[in-house]
Amino acid sequence: MAVPLSKKMQDFTQEVFPAIIGTNRKDGSVEIVPVWFEQKDGSFWINGGTNRGWFKHLQRDPRITLLLIDPKEMFRWAQVEGRMVNWAEDPGGEHINQLSHRYLKKDYQGPRTGRITIQIEPLRVTGAIDGWR
């Protein structure tokens, strides 16, 4: 069951920095990669391609961990343990373009075909954000 995000956590996720995601490989090891993300309506949203290793891991095991670290103050951080609850094609790259505007303030320069949007439901949130725990 999804956990609600505190006001401090909601504010923290509106800041612009990448998330480091961890997914479980078939052999039990963890793959860790940086991704652009957004948080809205209590879910985290990331974008990728069906050919990505981490997406293949999520199809087999929907558990995912996001590590959010303030690049200006590494001791402001949050760890979100969650699960992929949905994924859909990103027709025309609308979502990746939206993320590009969030991060780069311009249209996405890469290919916009073959992309997918992944919804992540937070199940547990820990960390330290301005005294938040």
ChimeraX attribute file (.defattr): number of C-alpha atoms within 10 A of each C-alpha:
attribute: neighborCount
match mode: 1-to-1
recipient: residues
	/A:1	9
	/A:2	13
	/A:3	13
	/A:4	16
	/A:5	17
	/A:6	13
	/A:7	10
	/A:8	13
	/A:9	21
	/A:10	15
	/A:11	12
	/A:12	20
	/A:13	20
	/A:14	13
	/A:15	12
	/A:16	15
	/A:17	20
	/A:18	19
	/A:19	23
	/A:20	17
	/A:21	22
	/A:22	21
	/A:23	24
	/A:24	21
	/A:25	16
	/A:26	11
	/A:27	6
	/A:28	8
	/A:29	10
	/A:30	15
	/A:31	13
	/A:32	15
	/A:33	13
	/A:34	14
	/A:35	14
	/A:36	19
	/A:37	24
	/A:38	20
	/A:39	17
	/A:40	11
	/A:41	8
	/A:42	15
	/A:43	19
	/A:44	20
	/A:45	20
	/A:46	20
	/A:47	24
	/A:48	18
	/A:49	18
	/A:50	15
	/A:51	10
	/A:52	9
	/A:53	13
	/A:54	21
	/A:55	20
	/A:56	17
	/A:57	19
	/A:58	19
	/A:59	12
	/A:60	11
	/A:61	15
	/A:62	17
	/A:63	19
	/A:64	22
	/A:65	22
	/A:66	25
	/A:67	19
	/A:68	22
	/A:69	21
	/A:70	18
	/A:71	12
	/A:72	8
	/A:73	8
	/A:74	10
	/A:75	13
	/A:76	17
	/A:77	20
	/A:78	22
	/A:79	19
	/A:80	22
	/A:81	19
	/A:82	23
	/A:83	21
	/A:84	20
	/A:85	14
	/A:86	12
	/A:87	16
	/A:88	11
	/A:89	17
	/A:90	20
	/A:91	14
	/A:92	13
	/A:93	20
	/A:94	16
	/A:95	20
	/A:96	26
	/A:97	21
	/A:98	16
	/A:99	21
	/A:100	17
	/A:101	13
	/A:102	18
	/A:103	16
	/A:104	12
	/A:105	11
	/A:106	12
	/A:107	14
	/A:108	18
	/A:109	9
	/A:110	10
	/A:111	10
	/A:112	17
	/A:113	12
	/A:114	14
	/A:115	21
	/A:116	21
	/A:117	21
	/A:118	23
	/A:119	19
	/A:120	26
	/A:121	23
	/A:122	24
	/A:123	17
	/A:124	15
	/A:125	19
	/A:126	14
	/A:127	18
	/A:128	15
	/A:129	17
	/A:130	12
	/A:131	8
	/A:132	14
	/A:133	12
